[in-house]
Amino acid sequence: MANSQVRISGVDLPLSKRIEAGLTQIYGIGFSTSRKILNLARVDFSRRIYDLSDDEISRVRSVMESGEFMIEGDLRQKIYQDIKRLRDIRCYRGLRHRLGLPVRGQITRHNAHTRKGKHIAVGGLKKKIDKK
């Protein structure tokens, strides 16, 4: 194929990768989902993206747009709505999301810096005591 880019679901796929790995650049597609898509589209996993014909790319694109797989914008929107629902019903997980704390039971005393953010030291300087 002579195309300089292959664009599927609004994502430019890297031409030098195998199609199996290249599809994982799309949000919501991992290796197992990539293999399912390629099986349905009847495309060999080991082919490089630049080797694919226009017909094979269109088959992959049509399988992904068939509605069986939730990817990119639809998936992001569903995740956002699920989190919003948890916040609205004010369940424990929703409160943790709202406060920006770990949601799945992790302990926050020593860790969880990625969720809580960087801390500023409060202690400060100690006063010197003069001994005479």
A tleap script that builds the chain and sets N, CA, C and O, in Angstrom:
source leaprc.protein.ff14SB
mol = sequence {
  NMET ALA ASN SER GLN VAL ARG ILE SER GLY
  VAL ASP LEU PRO LEU SER LYS ARG ILE GLU
  ALA GLY LEU THR GLN ILE TYR GLY ILE GLY
  PHE SER THR SER ARG LYS ILE LEU ASN LEU
  ALA ARG VAL ASP PHE SER ARG ARG ILE TYR
  ASP LEU SER ASP ASP GLU ILE SER ARG VAL
  ARG SER VAL MET GLU SER GLY GLU PHE MET
  ILE GLU GLY ASP LEU ARG GLN LYS ILE TYR
  GLN ASP ILE LYS ARG LEU ARG ASP ILE ARG
  CYS TYR ARG GLY LEU ARG HIE ARG LEU GLY
  LEU PRO VAL ARG GLY GLN ILE THR ARG HIE
  ASN ALA HIE THR ARG LYS GLY LYS HIE ILE
  ALA VAL GLY GLY LEU LYS LYS LYS ILE ASP
  LYS CLYS
}
set mol.1.N position { 0.834 -1.172 0.000 }
set mol.1.CA position { 0.000 0.000 0.000 }
set mol.1.C position { 0.880 1.237 0.000 }
set mol.1.O position { 1.909 1.258 0.676 }
set mol.2.N position { 0.507 2.246 -0.727 }
set mol.2.CA position { 1.340 3.432 -0.880 }
set mol.2.C position { 0.912 4.582 0.018 }
set mol.2.O position { 1.486 5.669 -0.059 }
set mol.3.N position { -0.101 4.362 0.880 }
set mol.3.CA position { -0.551 5.446 1.756 }
set mol.3.C position { 0.518 5.806 2.766 }
set mol.3.O position { 1.258 4.944 3.240 }
set mol.4.N position { 0.593 7.081 3.089 }
set mol.4.CA position { 1.560 7.508 4.086 }
set mol.4.C position { 0.990 7.394 5.492 }
set mol.4.O position { 1.743 7.375 6.466 }
set mol.5.N position { -0.340 7.318 5.609 }
set mol.5.CA position { -0.983 7.188 6.912 }
set mol.5.C position { -2.160 6.238 6.807 }
set mol.5.O position { -2.810 6.125 5.767 }
set mol.6.N position { -2.416 5.555 7.920 }
set mol.6.CA position { -3.631 4.760 8.039 }
set mol.6.C position { -4.364 5.320 9.250 }
set mol.6.O position { -3.845 5.311 10.366 }
set mol.7.N position { -5.582 5.810 9.013 }
set mol.7.CA position { -6.354 6.458 10.074 }
set mol.7.C position { -7.627 5.650 10.304 }
set mol.7.O position { -8.450 5.483 9.404 }
set mol.8.N position { -7.767 5.151 11.542 }
set mol.8.CA position { -8.959 4.395 11.926 }
set mol.8.C position { -9.492 4.988 13.218 }
set mol.8.O position { -8.743 5.156 14.181 }
set mol.9.N position { -10.771 5.304 13.248 }
set mol.9.CA position { -11.448 5.882 14.424 }
set mol.9.C position { -10.761 7.151 14.914 }
set mol.9.O position { -10.698 7.402 16.118 }
set mol.10.N position { -10.255 7.937 13.996 }
set mol.10.CA position { -9.641 9.206 14.364 }
set mol.10.C position { -8.230 9.090 14.901 }
set mol.10.O position { -7.698 10.068 15.426 }
set mol.11.N position { -7.604 7.925 14.788 }
set mol.11.CA position { -6.250 7.708 15.298 }
set mol.11.C position { -5.348 7.293 14.142 }
set mol.11.O position { -5.688 6.392 13.375 }
set mol.12.N position { -4.196 7.953 14.019 }
set mol.12.CA position { -3.204 7.557 13.024 }
set mol.12.C position { -2.417 6.370 13.556 }
set mol.12.O position { -1.809 6.450 14.623 }
set mol.13.N position { -2.430 5.280 12.820 }
set mol.13.CA position { -1.716 4.082 13.253 }
set mol.13.C position { -0.273 4.135 12.757 }
set mol.13.O position { -0.020 4.585 11.640 }
set mol.14.N position { 0.683 3.677 13.587 }
set mol.14.CA position { 2.094 3.655 13.157 }
set mol.14.C position { 2.296 2.612 12.065 }
set mol.14.O position { 1.936 1.448 12.239 }
set mol.15.N position { 2.862 3.020 10.961 }
set mol.15.CA position { 2.965 2.153 9.788 }
set mol.15.C position { 3.924 0.988 9.972 }
set mol.15.O position { 3.711 -0.074 9.387 }
set mol.16.N position { 4.970 1.157 10.767 }
set mol.16.CA position { 5.988 0.113 10.865 }
set mol.16.C position { 5.602 -1.022 11.808 }
set mol.16.O position { 6.254 -2.066 11.804 }
set mol.17.N position { 4.553 -0.842 12.617 }
set mol.17.CA position { 4.165 -1.899 13.562 }
set mol.17.C position { 3.307 -2.954 12.875 }
set mol.17.O position { 2.740 -2.735 11.805 }
set mol.18.N position { 3.236 -4.115 13.539 }
set mol.18.CA position { 2.311 -5.142 13.072 }
set mol.18.C position { 0.897 -4.652 13.346 }
set mol.18.O position { 0.682 -3.879 14.281 }
set mol.19.N position { -0.059 -5.085 12.554 }
set mol.19.CA position { -1.434 -4.599 12.680 }
set mol.19.C position { -2.012 -4.957 14.046 }
set mol.19.O position { -2.814 -4.211 14.608 }
set mol.20.N position { -1.594 -6.105 14.570 }
set mol.20.CA position { -2.063 -6.555 15.884 }
set mol.20.C position { -1.672 -5.555 16.970 }
set mol.20.O position { -2.477 -5.250 17.850 }
set mol.21.N position { -0.442 -5.046 16.915 }
set mol.21.CA position { 0.029 -4.084 17.904 }
set mol.21.C position { -0.417 -2.670 17.571 }
set mol.21.O position { -0.645 -1.860 18.469 }
set mol.22.N position { -0.542 -2.373 16.292 }
set mol.22.CA position { -0.924 -1.034 15.880 }
set mol.22.C position { -2.333 -0.667 16.320 }
set mol.22.O position { -2.594 0.482 16.673 }
set mol.23.N position { -3.247 -1.644 16.300 }
set mol.23.CA position { -4.623 -1.360 16.717 }
set mol.23.C position { -4.717 -1.003 18.195 }
set mol.23.O position { -5.682 -0.362 18.613 }
set mol.24.N position { -3.729 -1.409 18.995 }
set mol.24.CA position { -3.768 -1.103 20.417 }
set mol.24.C position { -3.528 0.381 20.692 }
set mol.24.O position { -3.676 0.820 21.833 }
set mol.25.N position { -3.163 1.160 19.676 }
set mol.25.CA position { -3.015 2.602 19.838 }
set mol.25.C position { -4.381 3.273 19.994 }
set mol.25.O position { -4.465 4.415 20.446 }
set mol.26.N position { -5.436 2.572 19.624 }
set mol.26.CA position { -6.792 3.106 19.730 }
set mol.26.C position { -7.290 2.853 21.143 }
set mol.26.O position { -7.157 1.745 21.664 }
set mol.27.N position { -7.867 3.883 21.767 }
set mol.27.CA position { -8.342 3.791 23.153 }
set mol.27.C position { -9.440 2.735 23.253 }
set mol.27.O position { -10.433 2.787 22.528 }
set mol.28.N position { -9.250 1.781 24.158 }
set mol.28.CA position { -10.239 0.738 24.374 }
set mol.28.C position { -9.919 -0.564 23.674 }
set mol.28.O position { -10.687 -1.521 23.776 }
set mol.29.N position { -8.795 -0.623 22.960 }
set mol.29.CA position { -8.408 -1.852 22.266 }
set mol.29.C position { -7.069 -2.333 22.813 }
set mol.29.O position { -6.064 -1.624 22.756 }
set mol.30.N position { -7.080 -3.547 23.341 }
set mol.30.CA position { -5.853 -4.193 23.780 }
set mol.30.C position { -5.518 -5.312 22.802 }
set mol.30.O position { -6.096 -5.389 21.718 }
set mol.31.N position { -4.588 -6.173 23.183 }
set mol.31.CA position { -4.165 -7.238 22.273 }
set mol.31.C position { -5.289 -8.236 22.005 }
set mol.31.O position { -5.481 -8.649 20.862 }
set mol.32.N position { -6.038 -8.631 23.040 }
set mol.32.CA position { -7.074 -9.636 22.809 }
set mol.32.C position { -8.196 -9.072 21.939 }
set mol.32.O position { -8.699 -9.773 21.060 }
set mol.33.N position { -8.595 -7.823 22.166 }
set mol.33.CA position { -9.628 -7.211 21.333 }
set mol.33.C position { -9.120 -7.018 19.914 }
set mol.33.O position { -9.869 -7.180 18.952 }
set mol.34.N position { -7.845 -6.670 19.787 }
set mol.34.CA position { -7.238 -6.507 18.472 }
set mol.34.C position { -7.299 -7.819 17.685 }
set mol.34.O position { -7.617 -7.820 16.496 }
set mol.35.N position { -6.997 -8.914 18.342 }
set mol.35.CA position { -7.048 -10.220 17.672 }
set mol.35.C position { -8.475 -10.582 17.277 }
set mol.35.O position { -8.691 -11.153 16.208 }
set mol.36.N position { -9.450 -10.261 18.120 }
set mol.36.CA position { -10.849 -10.541 17.769 }
set mol.36.C position { -11.250 -9.759 16.521 }
set mol.36.O position { -11.888 -10.298 15.617 }
set mol.37.N position { -10.870 -8.489 16.484 }
set mol.37.CA position { -11.203 -7.649 15.332 }
set mol.37.C position { -10.562 -8.200 14.065 }
set mol.37.O position { -11.205 -8.271 13.017 }
set mol.38.N position { -9.298 -8.587 14.163 }
set mol.38.CA position { -8.588 -9.098 12.984 }
set mol.38.C position { -9.140 -10.445 12.524 }
set mol.38.O position { -9.156 -10.734 11.328 }
set mol.39.N position { -9.594 -11.274 13.473 }
set mol.39.CA position { -10.233 -12.537 13.088 }
set mol.39.C position { -11.518 -12.273 12.315 }
set mol.39.O position { -11.777 -12.901 11.288 }
set mol.40.N position { -12.326 -11.331 12.820 }
set mol.40.CA position { -13.588 -11.020 12.142 }
set mol.40.C position { -13.347 -10.395 10.767 }
set mol.40.O position { -14.126 -10.603 9.837 }
set mol.41.N position { -12.258 -9.624 10.648 }
set mol.41.CA position { -11.949 -8.970 9.369 }
set mol.41.C position { -11.145 -9.868 8.436 }
set mol.41.O position { -10.875 -9.494 7.295 }
set mol.42.N position { -10.761 -11.057 8.915 }
set mol.42.CA position { -9.966 -12.013 8.134 }
set mol.42.C position { -8.659 -11.384 7.648 }
set mol.42.O position { -8.348 -11.392 6.457 }
set mol.43.N position { -7.898 -10.833 8.613 }
set mol.43.CA position { -6.590 -10.241 8.325 }
set mol.43.C position { -5.561 -10.950 9.195 }
set mol.43.O position { -5.821 -11.225 10.366 }
set mol.44.N position { -4.399 -11.246 8.632 }
set mol.44.CA position { -3.325 -11.934 9.358 }
set mol.44.C position { -2.726 -11.002 10.409 }
set mol.44.O position { -2.477 -9.829 10.131 }
set mol.45.N position { -2.491 -11.527 11.628 }
set mol.45.CA position { -1.965 -10.720 12.741 }
set mol.45.C position { -0.570 -10.184 12.464 }
set mol.45.O position { -0.229 -9.071 12.864 }
set mol.46.N position { 0.227 -10.984 11.779 }
set mol.46.CA position { 1.645 -10.658 11.660 }
set mol.46.C position { 1.952 -9.657 10.543 }
set mol.46.O position { 3.107 -9.259 10.392 }
set mol.47.N position { 0.973 -9.246 9.769 }
set mol.47.CA position { 1.208 -8.300 8.680 }
set mol.47.C position { 1.503 -6.919 9.236 }
set mol.47.O position { 0.926 -6.500 10.239 }
set mol.48.N position { 2.409 -6.221 8.570 }
set mol.48.CA position { 2.713 -4.836 8.944 }
set mol.48.C position { 1.631 -3.929 8.368 }
set mol.48.O position { 1.001 -4.255 7.362 }
set mol.49.N position { 1.425 -2.782 9.024 }
set mol.49.CA position { 0.360 -1.886 8.589 }
set mol.49.C position { 0.632 -1.351 7.190 }
set mol.49.O position { -0.296 -1.197 6.395 }
set mol.50.N position { 1.904 -1.064 6.879 }
set mol.50.CA position { 2.197 -0.546 5.541 }
set mol.50.C position { 2.001 -1.595 4.453 }
set mol.50.O position { 1.909 -1.241 3.278 }
set mol.51.N position { 1.932 -2.899 4.816 }
set mol.51.CA position { 1.715 -3.965 3.836 }
set mol.51.C position { 0.242 -4.206 3.526 }
set mol.51.O position { -0.076 -4.901 2.560 }
set mol.52.N position { -0.660 -3.646 4.325 }
set mol.52.CA position { -2.087 -3.933 4.159 }
set mol.52.C position { -2.651 -3.247 2.918 }
set mol.52.O position { -2.256 -2.136 2.565 }
set mol.53.N position { -3.573 -3.932 2.276 }
set mol.53.CA position { -4.235 -3.338 1.113 }
set mol.53.C position { -5.386 -2.451 1.595 }
set mol.53.O position { -5.787 -2.517 2.757 }
set mol.54.N position { -5.904 -1.635 0.700 }
set mol.54.CA position { -7.030 -0.764 1.042 }
set mol.54.C position { -8.257 -1.587 1.428 }
set mol.54.O position { -9.035 -1.183 2.292 }
set mol.55.N position { -8.426 -2.737 0.788 }
set mol.55.CA position { -9.563 -3.607 1.096 }
set mol.55.C position { -9.464 -4.137 2.526 }
set mol.55.O position { -10.464 -4.164 3.244 }
set mol.56.N position { -8.265 -4.561 2.946 }
set mol.56.CA position { -8.089 -5.085 4.312 }
set mol.56.C position { -8.323 -3.995 5.353 }
set mol.56.O position { -8.929 -4.242 6.395 }
set mol.57.N position { -7.845 -2.805 5.066 }
set mol.57.CA position { -8.046 -1.692 6.010 }
set mol.57.C position { -9.524 -1.355 6.116 }
set mol.57.O position { -10.021 -1.083 7.209 }
set mol.58.N position { -10.220 -1.371 5.011 }
set mol.58.CA position { -11.650 -1.062 5.052 }
set mol.58.C position { -12.425 -2.158 5.791 }
set mol.58.O position { -13.409 -1.857 6.465 }
set mol.59.N position { -12.000 -3.426 5.677 }
set mol.59.CA position { -12.649 -4.502 6.427 }
set mol.59.C position { -12.440 -4.329 7.924 }
set mol.59.O position { -13.370 -4.510 8.710 }
set mol.60.N position { -11.210 -3.975 8.323 }
set mol.60.CA position { -10.923 -3.742 9.749 }
set mol.60.C position { -11.761 -2.571 10.256 }
set mol.60.O position { -12.343 -2.636 11.339 }
set mol.61.N position { -11.816 -1.498 9.465 }
set mol.61.CA position { -12.583 -0.311 9.846 }
set mol.61.C position { -14.068 -0.633 9.991 }
set mol.61.O position { -14.717 -0.157 10.922 }
set mol.62.N position { -14.610 -1.438 9.076 }
set mol.62.CA position { -16.036 -1.775 9.137 }
set mol.62.C position { -16.360 -2.666 10.330 }
set mol.62.O position { -17.432 -2.535 10.919 }
set mol.63.N position { -15.445 -3.575 10.698 }
set mol.63.CA position { -15.659 -4.421 11.879 }
set mol.63.C position { -15.673 -3.551 13.141 }
set mol.63.O position { -16.486 -3.762 14.042 }
set mol.64.N position { -14.771 -2.579 13.193 }
set mol.64.CA position { -14.694 -1.730 14.384 }
set mol.64.C position { -15.899 -0.795 14.494 }
set mol.64.O position { -16.330 -0.461 15.598 }
set mol.65.N position { -16.438 -0.377 13.360 }
set mol.65.CA position { -17.581 0.531 13.374 }
set mol.65.C position { -18.920 -0.197 13.421 }
set mol.65.O position { -19.974 0.439 13.404 }
set mol.66.N position { -18.885 -1.530 13.481 }
set mol.66.CA position { -20.130 -2.303 13.481 }
set mol.66.C position { -20.930 -2.122 14.762 }
set mol.66.O position { -22.118 -2.441 14.794 }
set mol.67.N position { -20.304 -1.617 15.813 }
set mol.67.CA position { -21.007 -1.404 17.070 }
set mol.67.C position { -20.761 -2.491 18.093 }
set mol.67.O position { -21.217 -2.385 19.231 }
set mol.68.N position { -20.045 -3.541 17.705 }
set mol.68.CA position { -19.763 -4.632 18.646 }
set mol.68.C position { -18.713 -4.222 19.678 }
set mol.68.O position { -18.724 -4.705 20.810 }
set mol.69.N position { -17.808 -3.328 19.281 }
set mol.69.CA position { -16.731 -2.905 20.166 }
set mol.69.C position { -16.915 -1.439 20.513 }
set mol.69.O position { -17.139 -0.611 19.631 }
set mol.70.N position { -16.820 -1.114 21.810 }
set mol.70.CA position { -16.923 0.275 22.248 }
set mol.70.C position { -15.505 0.837 22.349 }
set mol.70.O position { -14.691 0.352 23.134 }
set mol.71.N position { -15.220 1.863 21.548 }
set mol.71.CA position { -13.866 2.413 21.493 }
set mol.71.C position { -13.910 3.927 21.472 }
set mol.71.O position { -14.956 4.534 21.245 }
set mol.72.N position { -12.750 4.524 21.713 }
set mol.72.CA position { -12.510 5.970 21.632 }
set mol.72.C position { -13.577 6.801 22.339 }
set mol.72.O position { -13.790 6.618 23.538 }
set mol.73.N position { -14.247 7.702 21.640 }
set mol.73.CA position { -15.146 8.681 22.250 }
set mol.73.C position { -16.313 8.057 22.983 }
set mol.73.O position { -16.683 8.524 24.060 }
set mol.74.N position { -16.908 6.999 22.418 }
set mol.74.CA position { -18.043 6.349 23.068 }
set mol.74.C position { -17.628 5.739 24.400 }
set mol.74.O position { -18.353 5.844 25.389 }
set mol.75.N position { -16.458 5.102 24.425 }
set mol.75.CA position { -15.966 4.478 25.652 }
set mol.75.C position { -15.630 5.528 26.704 }
set mol.75.O position { -15.978 5.369 27.874 }
set mol.76.N position { -14.961 6.593 26.297 }
set mol.76.CA position { -14.636 7.673 27.242 }
set mol.76.C position { -15.906 8.278 27.827 }
set mol.76.O position { -15.971 8.561 29.023 }
set mol.77.N position { -16.912 8.476 26.982 }
set mol.77.CA position { -18.170 9.056 27.443 }
set mol.77.C position { -18.875 8.125 28.422 }
set mol.77.O position { -19.438 8.585 29.416 }
set mol.78.N position { -18.851 6.824 28.152 }
set mol.78.CA position { -19.492 5.858 29.051 }
set mol.78.C position { -18.801 5.842 30.408 }
set mol.78.O position { -19.470 5.812 31.441 }
set mol.79.N position { -17.466 5.861 30.418 }
set mol.79.CA position { -16.721 5.868 31.680 }
set mol.79.C position { -17.038 7.135 32.466 }
set mol.79.O position { -17.248 7.077 33.678 }
set mol.80.N position { -17.074 8.279 31.785 }
set mol.80.CA position { -17.397 9.546 32.440 }
set mol.80.C position { -18.808 9.496 33.043 }
set mol.80.O position { -19.015 9.949 34.169 }
set mol.81.N position { -19.772 8.952 32.304 }
set mol.81.CA position { -21.142 8.866 32.800 }
set mol.81.C position { -21.242 7.922 33.993 }
set mol.81.O position { -21.997 8.187 34.929 }
set mol.82.N position { -20.485 6.816 33.970 }
set mol.82.CA position { -20.496 5.880 35.095 }
set mol.82.C position { -19.961 6.549 36.363 }
set mol.82.O position { -20.526 6.377 37.444 }
set mol.83.N position { -18.879 7.305 36.230 }
set mol.83.CA position { -18.310 7.997 37.387 }
set mol.83.C position { -19.265 9.084 37.869 }
set mol.83.O position { -19.418 9.281 39.075 }
set mol.84.N position { -19.907 9.787 36.946 }
set mol.84.CA position { -20.865 10.831 37.308 }
set mol.84.C position { -22.048 10.232 38.055 }
set mol.84.O position { -22.548 10.831 39.007 }
set mol.85.N position { -22.503 9.046 37.629 }
set mol.85.CA position { -23.605 8.371 38.317 }
set mol.85.C position { -23.214 8.020 39.750 }
set mol.85.O position { -24.011 8.191 40.673 }
set mol.86.N position { -21.988 7.530 39.938 }
set mol.86.CA position { -21.529 7.209 41.285 }
set mol.86.C position { -21.482 8.461 42.164 }
set mol.86.O position { -21.829 8.409 43.343 }
set mol.87.N position { -21.053 9.581 41.588 }
set mol.87.CA position { -21.020 10.837 42.343 }
set mol.87.C position { -22.417 11.296 42.711 }
set mol.87.O position { -22.658 11.752 43.829 }
set mol.88.N position { -23.349 11.173 41.751 }
set mol.88.CA position { -24.709 11.664 41.970 }
set mol.88.C position { -25.445 10.886 43.050 }
set mol.88.O position { -26.190 11.473 43.834 }
set mol.89.N position { -25.245 9.561 43.101 }
set mol.89.CA position { -25.945 8.776 44.119 }
set mol.89.C position { -25.211 8.811 45.461 }
set mol.89.O position { -25.682 8.256 46.455 }
set mol.90.N position { -24.060 9.467 45.472 }
set mol.90.CA position { -23.276 9.685 46.692 }
set mol.90.C position { -22.919 8.387 47.409 }
set mol.90.O position { -22.986 8.300 48.635 }
set mol.91.N position { -22.539 7.384 46.626 }
set mol.91.CA position { -22.050 6.161 47.243 }
set mol.91.C position { -20.591 6.382 47.645 }
set mol.91.O position { -20.009 7.421 47.334 }
set mol.92.N position { -20.013 5.420 48.324 }
set mol.92.CA position { -18.649 5.557 48.830 }
set mol.92.C position { -17.668 5.802 47.691 }
set mol.92.O position { -16.815 6.685 47.781 }
set mol.93.N position { -17.788 5.015 46.613 }
set mol.93.CA position { -16.883 5.185 45.478 }
set mol.93.C position { -17.036 6.556 44.842 }
set mol.93.O position { -16.054 7.158 44.407 }
set mol.94.N position { -18.269 7.050 44.786 }
set mol.94.CA position { -18.503 8.375 44.231 }
set mol.94.C position { -17.863 9.464 45.068 }
set mol.94.O position { -17.325 10.431 44.529 }
set mol.95.N position { -17.919 9.313 46.384 }
set mol.95.CA position { -17.279 10.287 47.277 }
set mol.95.C position { -15.768 10.263 47.107 }
set mol.95.O position { -15.127 11.313 47.114 }
set mol.96.N position { -15.198 9.081 46.955 }
set mol.96.CA position { -13.757 8.969 46.749 }
set mol.96.C position { -13.353 9.629 45.431 }
set mol.96.O position { -12.319 10.293 45.363 }
set mol.97.N position { -14.161 9.450 44.385 }
set mol.97.CA position { -13.889 10.128 43.116 }
set mol.97.C position { -13.943 11.634 43.305 }
set mol.97.O position { -13.075 12.357 42.815 }
set mol.98.N position { -14.954 12.109 44.011 }
set mol.98.CA position { -15.132 13.544 44.201 }
set mol.98.C position { -13.970 14.150 44.985 }
set mol.98.O position { -13.537 15.263 44.689 }
set mol.99.N position { -13.464 13.423 45.983 }
set mol.99.CA position { -12.370 13.931 46.806 }
set mol.99.C position { -11.000 13.712 46.178 }
set mol.99.O position { -9.998 14.221 46.681 }
set mol.100.N position { -10.951 12.966 45.093 }
set mol.100.CA position { -9.671 12.712 44.426 }
set mol.100.C position { -8.799 11.737 45.183 }
set mol.100.O position { -7.572 11.825 45.138 }
set mol.101.N position { -9.428 10.808 45.879 }
set mol.101.CA position { -8.703 9.795 46.644 }
set mol.101.C position { -8.824 8.441 45.940 }
set mol.101.O position { -9.674 8.281 45.064 }
set mol.102.N position { -7.985 7.461 46.312 }
set mol.102.CA position { -8.082 6.137 45.691 }
set mol.102.C position { -9.456 5.524 45.920 }
set mol.102.O position { -10.023 5.634 47.006 }
set mol.103.N position { -9.983 4.880 44.887 }
set mol.103.CA position { -11.353 4.400 44.907 }
set mol.103.C position { -11.444 2.936 45.311 }
set mol.103.O position { -12.453 2.513 45.875 }
set mol.104.N position { -10.410 2.164 45.033 }
set mol.104.CA position { -10.523 0.716 45.165 }
set mol.104.C position { -9.871 0.153 46.423 }
set mol.104.O position { -9.275 -0.923 46.380 }
set mol.105.N position { -9.975 0.860 47.532 }
set mol.105.CA position { -9.575 0.307 48.816 }
set mol.105.C position { -8.122 0.463 49.175 }
set mol.105.O position { -7.683 -0.104 50.176 }
set mol.106.N position { -7.347 1.211 48.398 }
set mol.106.CA position { -5.944 1.375 48.729 }
set mol.106.C position { -5.813 2.261 49.969 }
set mol.106.O position { -6.633 3.146 50.211 }
set mol.107.N position { -4.758 1.999 50.749 }
set mol.107.CA position { -4.508 2.775 51.959 }
set mol.107.C position { -3.773 4.051 51.572 }
set mol.107.O position { -2.879 4.019 50.727 }
set mol.108.N position { -4.141 5.175 52.181 }
set mol.108.CA position { -3.577 6.458 51.774 }
set mol.108.C position { -2.590 7.035 52.780 }
set mol.108.O position { -2.093 8.143 52.581 }
set mol.109.N position { -2.297 6.312 53.851 }
set mol.109.CA position { -1.434 6.890 54.883 }
set mol.109.C position { -0.012 7.110 54.390 }
set mol.109.O position { 0.593 8.142 54.682 }
set mol.110.N position { 0.526 6.158 53.649 }
set mol.110.CA position { 1.914 6.257 53.221 }
set mol.110.C position { 2.068 6.480 51.725 }
set mol.110.O position { 3.135 6.887 51.266 }
set mol.111.N position { 1.034 6.223 50.976 }
set mol.111.CA position { 1.211 6.205 49.530 }
set mol.111.C position { 0.095 6.999 48.864 }
set mol.111.O position { -0.406 7.952 49.461 }
set mol.112.N position { -0.302 6.653 47.684 }
set mol.112.CA position { -1.384 7.292 46.923 }
set mol.112.C position { -1.028 8.701 46.484 }
set mol.112.O position { -1.909 9.555 46.380 }
set mol.113.N position { 0.246 8.959 46.224 }
set mol.113.CA position { 0.649 10.303 45.813 }
set mol.113.C position { 0.136 10.647 44.421 }
set mol.113.O position { -0.064 11.821 44.109 }
set mol.114.N position { -0.079 9.634 43.579 }
set mol.114.CA position { -0.563 9.938 42.244 }
set mol.114.C position { -1.999 10.441 42.282 }
set mol.114.O position { -2.375 11.259 41.442 }
set mol.115.N position { -2.807 9.986 43.218 }
set mol.115.CA position { -4.182 10.451 43.323 }
set mol.115.C position { -4.273 11.726 44.168 }
set mol.115.O position { -5.036 12.635 43.841 }
set mol.116.N position { -3.499 11.792 45.250 }
set mol.116.CA position { -3.644 12.900 46.201 }
set mol.116.C position { -2.853 14.133 45.805 }
set mol.116.O position { -3.183 15.241 46.226 }
set mol.117.N position { -1.814 13.955 44.999 }
set mol.117.CA position { -0.998 15.088 44.602 }
set mol.117.C position { 0.191 15.260 45.523 }
set mol.117.O position { 0.331 14.555 46.522 }
set mol.118.N position { 1.044 16.206 45.174 }
set mol.118.CA position { 2.265 16.428 45.930 }
set mol.118.C position { 1.948 17.203 47.210 }
set mol.118.O position { 1.133 18.125 47.202 }
set mol.119.N position { 2.594 16.822 48.296 }
set mol.119.CA position { 2.349 17.465 49.582 }
set mol.119.C position { 3.414 18.511 49.882 }
set mol.119.O position { 4.564 18.396 49.459 }
set mol.120.N position { 3.010 19.510 50.603 }
set mol.120.CA position { 3.926 20.550 51.057 }
set mol.120.C position { 4.187 20.321 52.539 }
set mol.120.O position { 3.251 20.144 53.318 }
set mol.121.N position { 5.455 20.325 52.925 }
set mol.121.CA position { 5.810 20.074 54.318 }
set mol.121.C position { 5.257 21.180 55.204 }
set mol.121.O position { 5.312 22.358 54.851 }
set mol.122.N position { 4.725 20.792 56.358 }
set mol.122.CA position { 4.109 21.746 57.269 }
set mol.122.C position { 5.039 22.090 58.416 }
set mol.122.O position { 4.985 23.203 58.940 }
set mol.123.N position { 5.895 21.151 58.818 }
set mol.123.CA position { 6.726 21.310 60.017 }
set mol.123.C position { 7.589 22.550 60.011 }
set mol.123.O position { 7.577 23.312 60.978 }
set mol.124.N position { 8.318 22.768 58.975 }
set mol.124.CA position { 9.149 23.950 58.871 }
set mol.124.C position { 10.401 23.857 59.725 }
set mol.124.O position { 10.871 22.762 60.032 }
set mol.125.N position { 10.937 25.000 60.105 }
set mol.125.CA position { 12.190 25.074 60.834 }
set mol.125.C position { 11.960 24.982 62.334 }
set mol.125.O position { 10.943 25.451 62.847 }
set mol.126.N position { 12.909 24.376 63.029 }
set mol.126.CA position { 12.844 24.329 64.485 }
set mol.126.C position { 13.643 25.480 65.053 }
set mol.126.O position { 14.660 25.889 64.493 }
set mol.127.N position { 13.164 26.000 66.182 }
set mol.127.CA position { 13.858 27.104 66.834 }
set mol.127.C position { 15.112 26.589 67.542 }
set mol.127.O position { 15.123 25.495 68.107 }
set mol.128.N position { 16.164 27.402 67.497 }
set mol.128.CA position { 17.394 27.043 68.213 }
set mol.128.C position { 17.240 27.470 69.667 }
set mol.128.O position { 16.747 28.556 69.974 }
set mol.129.N position { 17.674 26.590 70.538 }
set mol.129.CA position { 17.633 26.916 71.972 }
set mol.129.C position { 19.036 27.257 72.406 }
set mol.129.O position { 19.956 26.453 72.261 }
set mol.130.N position { 19.199 28.466 72.947 }
set mol.130.CA position { 20.518 28.897 73.423 }
set mol.130.C position { 20.729 28.366 74.836 }
set mol.130.O position { 19.892 28.560 75.718 }
set mol.131.N position { 21.864 27.693 75.038 }
set mol.131.CA position { 22.197 27.190 76.364 }
set mol.131.C position { 23.273 28.093 76.938 }
set mol.131.O position { 24.321 28.282 76.320 }
set mol.132.N position { 23.021 28.656 78.122 }
set mol.132.CA position { 24.007 29.526 78.756 }
set mol.132.C position { 24.379 29.054 80.116 }
set mol.132.O position { 25.202 29.681 80.783 }
savepdb mol mol.pdb
quit
